Amino acid sequence: MTGKSHKAIGTAVGAAIAIYGARQGEFVYALALVSAPLAAMLPDIDHGSARMGKLRKLAANIAVTAIAVAVVLAAWIYGRLILENYRTVLLIGLVLVVPTIILFKLSQTRWVRDTWGFVTKHRGIMHTLIIPILAVVATVFIQDRYFLILTYGFFAGYMSHILADCMTTSGCPILFPLLRKNLRFMNIKTGSKMENVQAVVLVVIILLAGVFMPL
């Protein structure tokens, strides 16, 4: 799907999580509105012509800086010593952020491009379940609810991208490393009118899920 479709679907995912939380009086779930849309765009960082792909060379350096800034902000927001949150920040870094940065760096290495093309090609490793699984692993260890909700949003947004692309003619290698073949559930052509219709339908369904999902 195109970037605008992924962004719309990712935003809907974040909104659905926020709505679900609000129904329980947990307005902190609105944090998913930050992480879900960003995660929904992230897989296309392996696409040179996509908006995220054009930023690929800067992404690793920005991510490293963002980690340091996140640590400082965490201490400021919670009004506590930074060491009190070091475990959560460290776990997110080791389990989720660092592996993602490594993938960014690999995409800039000629030897990896020539030998391990699957790592850097579009709809390659960034379109598998590896990063979502890492996000799930991270939730097992994260204790802070703010970081936890951000991670929930990240997972849901990233999955929305992969599942949406599985509805297109190209599909995604969701069974990697067991199988590199791209799998698809439907046969929608990217950039077609049918994609726009499908995106609208998905946005509506996702929002309704947030409204009517049992508490």
VENRALIN-V606698 format. One record per backbone hydrogen bond with DSSP energy under -1.0 kcal/mol. CO is the residue of the C=O (numbers start at 0). NH is the residue of the N-H. E is the energy in kcal/mol with one decimal. If there is no record, write none. Layout:
BEGIN
co=CO nh=NH e=E
co=CO nh=NH e=E
END
This chain:
BEGIN
co=1 nh=5 e=-2.1
co=2 nh=6 e=-2.6
co=3 nh=7 e=-2.1
co=4 nh=8 e=-2.6
co=5 nh=9 e=-2.9
co=6 nh=10 e=-2.3
co=7 nh=11 e=-2.0
co=8 nh=12 e=-2.2
co=9 nh=13 e=-2.3
co=10 nh=14 e=-2.5
co=11 nh=15 e=-2.7
co=12 nh=16 e=-2.2
co=13 nh=17 e=-2.2
co=14 nh=18 e=-2.8
co=15 nh=19 e=-2.6
co=16 nh=20 e=-2.3
co=17 nh=21 e=-2.5
co=18 nh=22 e=-2.0
co=20 nh=23 e=-1.2
co=20 nh=25 e=-3.1
co=21 nh=24 e=-1.5
co=25 nh=28 e=-1.6
co=26 nh=29 e=-1.8
co=27 nh=30 e=-2.0
co=28 nh=31 e=-1.9
co=29 nh=32 e=-1.9
co=30 nh=33 e=-1.8
co=30 nh=34 e=-1.4
co=31 nh=35 e=-2.4
co=34 nh=38 e=-2.6
co=35 nh=39 e=-2.2
co=37 nh=41 e=-1.3
co=40 nh=43 e=-1.1
co=41 nh=44 e=-2.2
co=42 nh=45 e=-1.2
co=43 nh=46 e=-1.7
co=46 nh=49 e=-1.2
co=49 nh=53 e=-2.1
co=52 nh=55 e=-1.5
co=54 nh=57 e=-1.0
co=54 nh=58 e=-1.5
co=57 nh=61 e=-2.4
co=58 nh=62 e=-2.9
co=59 nh=63 e=-2.3
co=60 nh=64 e=-2.0
co=61 nh=65 e=-2.6
co=62 nh=66 e=-2.0
co=63 nh=67 e=-1.5
co=64 nh=68 e=-2.4
co=65 nh=69 e=-2.9
co=66 nh=70 e=-1.9
co=67 nh=71 e=-1.7
co=68 nh=72 e=-2.8
co=69 nh=73 e=-2.4
co=70 nh=74 e=-1.7
co=71 nh=75 e=-2.0
co=72 nh=76 e=-3.3
co=73 nh=77 e=-2.0
co=74 nh=79 e=-1.2
co=80 nh=83 e=-1.6
co=81 nh=84 e=-1.4
co=84 nh=88 e=-2.2
co=85 nh=89 e=-2.7
co=86 nh=90 e=-2.5
co=87 nh=91 e=-2.3
co=88 nh=92 e=-2.1
co=89 nh=93 e=-2.8
co=90 nh=94 e=-2.9
co=91 nh=95 e=-2.0
co=91 nh=96 e=-2.4
co=92 nh=97 e=-3.5
co=95 nh=99 e=-1.3
co=96 nh=100 e=-2.5
co=97 nh=101 e=-2.5
co=98 nh=102 e=-1.8
co=99 nh=103 e=-1.8
co=100 nh=104 e=-2.6
co=101 nh=105 e=-2.5
co=102 nh=106 e=-1.6
co=104 nh=107 e=-1.4
co=105 nh=108 e=-1.7
co=108 nh=112 e=-2.3
co=109 nh=113 e=-2.6
co=110 nh=114 e=-2.6
co=111 nh=115 e=-2.9
co=115 nh=118 e=-2.1
co=116 nh=120 e=-2.2
co=117 nh=124 e=-1.8
co=120 nh=123 e=-1.2
co=123 nh=126 e=-1.6
co=124 nh=127 e=-1.3
co=128 nh=132 e=-2.3
co=129 nh=133 e=-2.0
co=130 nh=134 e=-2.1
co=131 nh=135 e=-2.0
co=132 nh=136 e=-2.4
co=133 nh=137 e=-2.2
co=134 nh=138 e=-1.6
co=137 nh=141 e=-1.9
co=143 nh=147 e=-2.0
co=144 nh=148 e=-2.4
co=145 nh=149 e=-2.0
co=146 nh=150 e=-2.1
co=147 nh=151 e=-2.4
co=148 nh=152 e=-2.5
co=149 nh=153 e=-2.2
co=150 nh=154 e=-2.8
co=151 nh=155 e=-2.7
co=152 nh=156 e=-2.7
co=153 nh=157 e=-2.6
co=154 nh=158 e=-2.6
co=155 nh=159 e=-1.9
co=156 nh=160 e=-1.4
co=157 nh=161 e=-1.9
co=158 nh=162 e=-2.8
co=159 nh=163 e=-2.0
co=160 nh=164 e=-2.4
co=161 nh=165 e=-1.5
co=163 nh=166 e=-1.3
co=164 nh=167 e=-1.5
co=165 nh=184 e=-3.6
co=165 nh=185 e=-1.1
co=166 nh=187 e=-2.5
co=171 nh=173 e=-1.9
co=171 nh=182 e=-3.1
co=172 nh=175 e=-1.8
co=174 nh=177 e=-1.6
co=174 nh=178 e=-1.0
co=182 nh=171 e=-2.2
co=187 nh=168 e=-1.8
co=188 nh=191 e=-1.8
co=191 nh=195 e=-1.3
co=192 nh=196 e=-2.1
co=193 nh=197 e=-2.7
co=194 nh=198 e=-2.8
co=195 nh=199 e=-2.1
co=196 nh=200 e=-2.4
co=197 nh=201 e=-2.5
co=198 nh=202 e=-2.4
co=199 nh=203 e=-2.3
co=200 nh=204 e=-2.5
co=201 nh=205 e=-2.7
co=202 nh=206 e=-2.3
co=203 nh=207 e=-2.4
co=204 nh=208 e=-2.0
co=205 nh=209 e=-1.6
co=206 nh=210 e=-1.4
co=207 nh=211 e=-2.8
co=208 nh=212 e=-1.9
END
